[in-house]
Amino acid sequence: MVELRKRGLLTAVICSDTFRHLAQSQARVFGAPDLPLITIQHPLGGLSLDAVGGRAGSAIGQTVDLIRDYIR
């Protein structure tokens, strides 16, 4: 993802809120401190399909916002 971001492509990483800080640190280390992070609630493991769908809905909303900001 970082290499794509460095090339000017719209990219993002989806991570759970527990790992957000780690994802931000890794993005900085690899030279893309502005890499967008789409955050979902942790955990995913052990959830029903409906609960996972709810988390996906949250990611979709954040993704749409990211795209809207990009094309402006």
Secondary structure, DSSP 8 states (H G I E B T S, - for coil): -HHHHHTT----EEEEGGGHHHHHHHHHHTT-TT--EEEE-S--TT--HHHHHHHHHHHHHHHHHHHHHHH-
